[in-house]
């Protein structure tokens, strides 16, 4: 037995709810059309993931002038290290220094893209702050890279130019 108060009464939708349903329906169709063109779900296999990761690296190198500078500098450091005959532990530090700066540039690019996506061509002081801090992070990473590279290359360069210091003599005695 049900009482009259327990009976289900159909609820009338107000105008706002009806409008929201129409909007959701329209957006659903637009999202479906967008999904047909672009992948919006997780990668289902390793090779697709690898392709997308390589595409991301390629896009950053193509779009970001500073990344091209970092890559060019990394090639210069590679050639200089090969020419000067760095040992294994020196190469380890050189690789850490170079990739620290490259990684910082990748992270900066991601932060800037997310902020641009969120503010959508409008100015917001917090967006500017986040972008400035992100750029500062790259500057700190490049500073650390320069310190590492100076410490590694200095004795080799001094020796190359005939400048003898205790440190450069010590480094070259270790090499034998």
Rosetta silent file (secondary structure, phi, psi, omega in degrees, C-alpha in Angstrom):
SEQUENCE: XXXXXXXXXXXXXXXXXXXXXXXXXXXXXXXXXXXXXXXXXXXXXXXXXXXXXXXXXXXXXXXXXXXXXXXXXXXXXXXXXXXXXXXXXXXXXXXXXXXXXXXXXXXXXXXXXXXXXXXXXXXXXXXXXXXXXXXXXXXXXXXXXXXXXXXXXXXXXXXXXXXXXXXXXXXXXXXX
SCORE:     score description
SCORE:     0.000 S_00000001
   1 L     0.000  131.332  176.353    0.000    0.000    0.000 S_00000001
   2 L  -113.592  147.638  178.364    1.257    3.376   -0.909 S_00000001
   3 L   -93.025  162.109 -179.493    0.143    6.593    0.513 S_00000001
   4 H   -61.150  -32.519 -178.196   -0.630    9.612   -1.570 S_00000001
   5 H   -73.089  -22.442  179.648    2.439   11.413   -0.238 S_00000001
   6 H   -86.976  -10.575 -177.275    4.701    8.546   -1.414 S_00000001
   7 L   -64.977  140.618 -179.503    3.360    8.586   -4.954 S_00000001
   8 L   -79.683  123.947  178.088    5.862    9.661   -7.594 S_00000001
   9 L  -107.985  128.413  178.340    4.896   12.905   -9.186 S_00000001
  10 L   -61.468  133.353 -177.891    6.611   13.796  -12.444 S_00000001
  11 L   -91.398  131.741  177.075    8.829   16.802  -11.894 S_00000001
  12 L   -80.474  131.669  177.389    8.544   19.643  -14.374 S_00000001
  13 L   -78.355  137.691  175.007   11.897   20.868  -15.656 S_00000001
  14 L   -80.450  174.525 -174.959   12.419   24.557  -15.345 S_00000001
  15 H   -63.632  -39.517 -178.337   13.714   26.620  -18.250 S_00000001
  16 H   -64.271  -42.529  179.363   17.327   26.650  -17.046 S_00000001
  17 H   -65.544  -39.818  177.967   17.482   22.860  -16.748 S_00000001
  18 H   -63.273  -44.544  178.516   15.992   22.472  -20.217 S_00000001
  19 H   -61.535  -41.832  179.779   18.514   24.932  -21.643 S_00000001
  20 H   -62.618  -40.807  177.735   21.356   23.070  -19.885 S_00000001
  21 H   -62.982  -42.995  177.939   20.197   19.765  -21.393 S_00000001
  22 H   -62.951  -41.821  179.488   20.124   21.296  -24.877 S_00000001
  23 H   -63.654  -45.299  178.078   23.555   22.791  -24.329 S_00000001
  24 H   -60.626  -40.002  178.986   24.954   19.444  -23.119 S_00000001
  25 H   -63.800  -44.553  179.496   23.441   17.722  -26.138 S_00000001
  26 H   -65.451  -45.441  179.545   25.005   20.261  -28.531 S_00000001
  27 H   -64.570  -35.654  177.727   28.370   20.107  -26.790 S_00000001
  28 H   -60.509  -41.497  178.607   28.215   16.324  -26.843 S_00000001
  29 H   -66.676  -41.015  179.032   27.830   16.401  -30.630 S_00000001
  30 H   -65.618  -41.725  178.581   30.716   18.871  -30.986 S_00000001
  31 H   -64.538  -37.440  178.587   32.919   16.779  -28.716 S_00000001
  32 H   -65.070  -40.889  177.698   32.062   13.660  -30.704 S_00000001
  33 H   -64.540  -39.332  178.295   33.032   15.432  -33.925 S_00000001
  34 H   -66.404  -40.068 -179.750   36.266   16.567  -32.283 S_00000001
  35 H   -65.835  -30.922  178.515   36.985   13.049  -31.024 S_00000001
  36 H   -64.580  -32.270 -178.421   36.585   11.699  -34.525 S_00000001
  37 H   -88.002  -36.373 -172.730   39.474   13.925  -35.671 S_00000001
  38 L  -128.089  147.333  178.269   41.771   13.811  -32.624 S_00000001
  39 L   -74.159  128.591  178.211   42.666   11.232  -30.041 S_00000001
  40 L  -124.603    2.217  179.369   41.254   12.125  -26.629 S_00000001
  41 L  -108.545  173.434  178.493   41.631    8.786  -24.879 S_00000001
  42 L   -65.252  149.145  174.984   44.641    6.992  -23.428 S_00000001
  43 L   -65.366  139.329 -176.908   47.082    5.308  -25.786 S_00000001
  44 L   -94.788  -14.137  177.703   46.303    1.641  -26.103 S_00000001
  45 L  -143.132  164.927 -175.560   49.758    0.395  -27.052 S_00000001
  46 H   -62.711  -42.406 -175.282   53.418    1.195  -26.501 S_00000001
  47 H   -66.955  -35.633  175.929   54.193    2.185  -30.084 S_00000001
  48 H   -66.505  -40.629  177.104   51.405    4.766  -30.196 S_00000001
  49 H   -61.763  -44.085  179.763   52.701    6.211  -26.918 S_00000001
  50 H   -63.832  -42.614  178.005   56.227    6.329  -28.323 S_00000001
  51 H   -59.799  -46.141 -179.483   55.011    8.026  -31.511 S_00000001
  52 H   -64.616  -37.987  178.558   53.148   10.681  -29.496 S_00000001
  53 H   -65.539  -44.112  178.700   56.172   11.286  -27.254 S_00000001
  54 H   -65.751  -36.528  176.054   58.475   11.738  -30.254 S_00000001
  55 H   -62.922  -39.353  177.761   55.902   14.038  -31.853 S_00000001
  56 H   -63.427  -43.484  177.990   55.922   16.107  -28.653 S_00000001
  57 H   -62.628  -45.760  179.732   59.711   16.417  -28.714 S_00000001
  58 H   -59.198  -44.187 -178.818   59.625   17.370  -32.398 S_00000001
  59 H   -64.557  -39.514  178.823   56.944   20.023  -31.789 S_00000001
  60 H   -65.940  -42.075  179.859   58.894   21.622  -28.946 S_00000001
  61 H   -65.172  -40.153 -179.406   62.064   21.763  -31.041 S_00000001
  62 H   -71.086  -43.799 -172.338   60.175   23.247  -34.004 S_00000001
  63 H   -83.754  -28.950 -172.021   58.056   25.756  -32.056 S_00000001
  64 L  -105.161  113.857  179.718   60.435   26.951  -29.336 S_00000001
  65 H   -60.009  -42.076 -178.365   63.404   29.083  -30.377 S_00000001
  66 H   -65.364  -32.382  177.173   65.094   28.627  -26.990 S_00000001
  67 H   -66.373  -39.009  177.051   64.880   24.841  -27.284 S_00000001
  68 H   -63.040  -37.177  176.523   66.709   25.031  -30.604 S_00000001
  69 H   -63.306  -45.491  179.171   69.371   27.116  -28.864 S_00000001
  70 H   -61.177  -41.364  179.410   69.695   24.486  -26.085 S_00000001
  71 H   -65.551  -43.580  177.597   69.985   21.688  -28.669 S_00000001
  72 H   -62.011  -41.956  178.370   72.626   23.626  -30.625 S_00000001
  73 H   -65.966  -38.293  178.443   74.584   24.309  -27.448 S_00000001
  74 H   -62.316  -39.917  177.989   74.330   20.627  -26.464 S_00000001
  75 H   -65.140  -41.709  177.053   75.822   19.636  -29.845 S_00000001
  76 H   -60.058  -45.198  179.425   78.648   22.147  -29.328 S_00000001
  77 H   -63.792  -39.838  177.603   79.345   20.720  -25.847 S_00000001
  78 H   -59.438  -48.261 -179.337   79.306   17.180  -27.281 S_00000001
  79 H   -64.578  -43.807  179.913   81.890   18.078  -29.937 S_00000001
  80 H   -63.568  -41.486  178.939   84.059   19.974  -27.431 S_00000001
  81 H   -64.652  -39.603  177.415   83.914   17.072  -24.959 S_00000001
  82 H   -65.874  -42.092 -178.999   84.904   14.573  -27.634 S_00000001
  83 H   -65.414  -41.550 -177.520   87.753   16.790  -28.789 S_00000001
  84 H   -83.604   -8.971  175.637   89.089   17.373  -25.266 S_00000001
  85 L    72.495   52.322  178.396   88.709   13.708  -24.303 S_00000001
  86 L   -63.690  147.136  176.783   86.445   13.857  -21.289 S_00000001
  87 L   -88.261  178.788 -173.137   86.422   10.764  -19.105 S_00000001
  88 H   -60.447  -46.280 -178.013   83.325    8.816  -18.058 S_00000001
  89 H   -68.460  -33.127  176.073   82.593   10.665  -14.816 S_00000001
  90 H   -66.885  -41.123  177.474   83.031   14.025  -16.557 S_00000001
  91 H   -61.291  -37.710  178.661   80.599   12.940  -19.269 S_00000001
  92 H   -58.123  -47.864 -179.776   78.108   12.007  -16.575 S_00000001
  93 H   -67.780  -37.691  177.877   78.157   15.534  -15.173 S_00000001
  94 H   -62.203  -45.553  179.447   78.052   17.116  -18.633 S_00000001
  95 H   -62.509  -43.094  178.276   74.985   15.047  -19.548 S_00000001
  96 H   -60.455  -45.833 -179.013   73.282   15.957  -16.255 S_00000001
  97 H   -62.713  -46.819 -178.349   73.985   19.657  -16.816 S_00000001
  98 H   -65.098  -46.183 -178.182   72.815   19.705  -20.426 S_00000001
  99 H   -71.086  -24.095  174.274   69.658   17.691  -19.767 S_00000001
 100 H   -61.505  -45.631  179.344   68.840   19.830  -16.736 S_00000001
 101 H   -68.685  -41.769  179.652   68.552   22.860  -18.996 S_00000001
 102 H   -64.483  -43.689  177.813   66.679   20.960  -21.732 S_00000001
 103 H   -61.119  -41.390  177.200   64.265   19.509  -19.176 S_00000001
 104 H   -60.363  -39.303  178.570   63.687   22.992  -17.761 S_00000001
 105 H   -67.782  -38.980  175.048   62.804   24.255  -21.229 S_00000001
 106 H   -60.146  -47.847 -178.429   60.347   21.384  -21.748 S_00000001
 107 H   -63.598  -40.445  177.378   58.685   22.131  -18.416 S_00000001
 108 H   -61.367  -41.860  179.265   58.549   25.850  -19.205 S_00000001
 109 H   -62.473  -42.976  179.048   56.874   25.112  -22.535 S_00000001
 110 H   -63.017  -46.785 -179.045   54.254   22.930  -20.831 S_00000001
 111 H   -61.268  -45.268  179.958   53.526   25.558  -18.170 S_00000001
 112 H   -62.799  -40.297  179.760   53.179   28.322  -20.755 S_00000001
 113 H   -65.486  -42.131  179.900   50.850   26.212  -22.917 S_00000001
 114 H   -65.842  -42.350  178.949   48.604   25.328  -19.967 S_00000001
 115 H   -63.943  -44.581  177.808   48.442   28.964  -18.838 S_00000001
 116 H   -59.946  -39.182  178.409   47.634   30.116  -22.386 S_00000001
 117 H   -64.089  -39.482 -176.005   44.897   27.485  -22.568 S_00000001
 118 H   -76.153  -40.048 -175.466   43.393   28.619  -19.271 S_00000001
 119 H   -88.754  -18.379  172.582   43.428   32.405  -19.767 S_00000001
 120 L    49.797   62.423  174.969   42.457   32.271  -23.459 S_00000001
 121 L    61.978   24.858  172.929   44.066   35.514  -24.689 S_00000001
 122 L  -115.610  150.904  178.661   43.061   37.489  -21.602 S_00000001
 123 L   -86.087  136.036  172.652   45.494   39.068  -19.176 S_00000001
 124 L  -141.680  130.664 -175.894   45.603   37.791  -15.644 S_00000001
 125 H   -60.901  -34.389  178.259   48.313   38.832  -13.159 S_00000001
 126 H   -69.285  -33.758  176.986   48.682   35.295  -11.752 S_00000001
 127 H   -63.755  -42.932  177.137   49.152   33.907  -15.256 S_00000001
 128 H   -62.414  -40.688  178.423   51.968   36.402  -15.787 S_00000001
 129 H   -62.195  -46.116 -179.104   53.499   35.442  -12.445 S_00000001
 130 H   -62.609  -43.092  179.561   53.411   31.719  -13.269 S_00000001
 131 H   -65.094  -40.114  179.227   54.986   32.301  -16.683 S_00000001
 132 H   -65.811  -42.192  178.549   57.709   34.516  -15.192 S_00000001
 133 H   -65.266  -39.271  178.535   58.525   31.984  -12.475 S_00000001
 134 H   -63.690  -42.323  176.983   58.624   29.212  -15.072 S_00000001
 135 H   -65.988  -36.650  176.032   61.039   31.225  -17.213 S_00000001
 136 H   -63.077  -36.126  177.522   63.102   31.901  -14.083 S_00000001
 137 H   -61.073  -40.834  178.171   63.269   28.165  -13.467 S_00000001
 138 H   -64.891  -41.000  179.161   64.854   27.713  -16.906 S_00000001
 139 H   -61.928  -41.241  176.791   67.331   30.471  -16.117 S_00000001
 140 H   -64.886  -41.631  178.621   68.317   28.736  -12.866 S_00000001
 141 H   -63.024  -40.918  178.779   68.688   25.406  -14.715 S_00000001
 142 H   -67.717  -37.210  176.108   70.913   27.058  -17.336 S_00000001
 143 H   -61.439  -43.561  177.557   72.955   28.670  -14.552 S_00000001
 144 H   -63.293  -40.371  177.612   73.475   25.253  -12.954 S_00000001
 145 H   -60.653  -43.848 -178.687   74.431   23.862  -16.380 S_00000001
 146 H   -64.757  -39.709  178.099   77.008   26.621  -16.879 S_00000001
 147 H   -63.111  -46.818  179.318   78.556   25.986  -13.441 S_00000001
 148 H   -60.379  -47.361 -177.929   78.794   22.245  -14.134 S_00000001
 149 H   -65.528  -38.095  177.866   80.275   22.794  -17.588 S_00000001
 150 H   -62.838  -45.616 -179.139   82.779   25.342  -16.291 S_00000001
 151 H   -63.722  -34.359 -179.550   83.955   22.992  -13.559 S_00000001
 152 H   -78.466  -46.601 -171.769   84.339   20.129  -16.048 S_00000001
 153 H   -84.622  -23.398 -174.714   85.858   22.003  -19.000 S_00000001
 154 H   -54.324  -52.572 -179.020   88.066   24.546  -17.186 S_00000001
 155 H   -64.998  -33.126  178.857   91.067   22.279  -16.476 S_00000001
 156 H   -67.907  -42.094 -179.755   90.881   20.789  -19.973 S_00000001
 157 H   -68.792  -39.856  178.891   90.764   24.198  -21.627 S_00000001
 158 H   -62.126  -45.042  178.553   93.599   25.554  -19.488 S_00000001
 159 H   -63.055  -40.571  179.407   95.708   22.532  -20.404 S_00000001
 160 H   -60.414  -39.511 -178.852   94.728   22.906  -24.076 S_00000001
 161 L   -90.797    4.299  176.014   95.938   26.527  -24.081 S_00000001
 162 L    83.617   13.043  178.610   99.073   25.671  -22.095 S_00000001
 163 L   -90.655  119.945 -178.061   97.977   27.273  -18.842 S_00000001
 164 L  -103.171  124.774  171.493   99.120   25.119  -15.934 S_00000001
 165 L  -126.371  165.307  178.334   97.338   25.266  -12.594 S_00000001
 166 H   -58.488  -41.574 -177.831   97.420   22.827   -9.741 S_00000001
 167 H   -66.748  -45.207 -179.445   93.898   21.727  -10.568 S_00000001
 168 H   -66.346  -37.350  175.527   94.549   21.229  -14.300 S_00000001
 169 H   -63.142  -41.754  179.626   97.769   19.305  -13.511 S_00000001
 170 H   -61.681  -45.624  179.911   95.853   17.156  -11.031 S_00000001
 171 H   -61.522  -43.689 -177.234   93.112   16.383  -13.564 S_00000001
 172 H   -76.460  -22.173  172.357   95.604   15.411  -16.261 S_00000001
 173 H   -70.700  -35.722  177.608   97.610   13.267  -13.823 S_00000001
 174 H   -63.707  -36.755 -179.691   94.422   11.342  -13.101 S_00000001
 175 H   -69.996  -26.070  176.756   93.987   10.690  -16.813 S_00000001
 176 L    91.638    0.000    0.000   97.495    9.238  -16.962 S_00000001
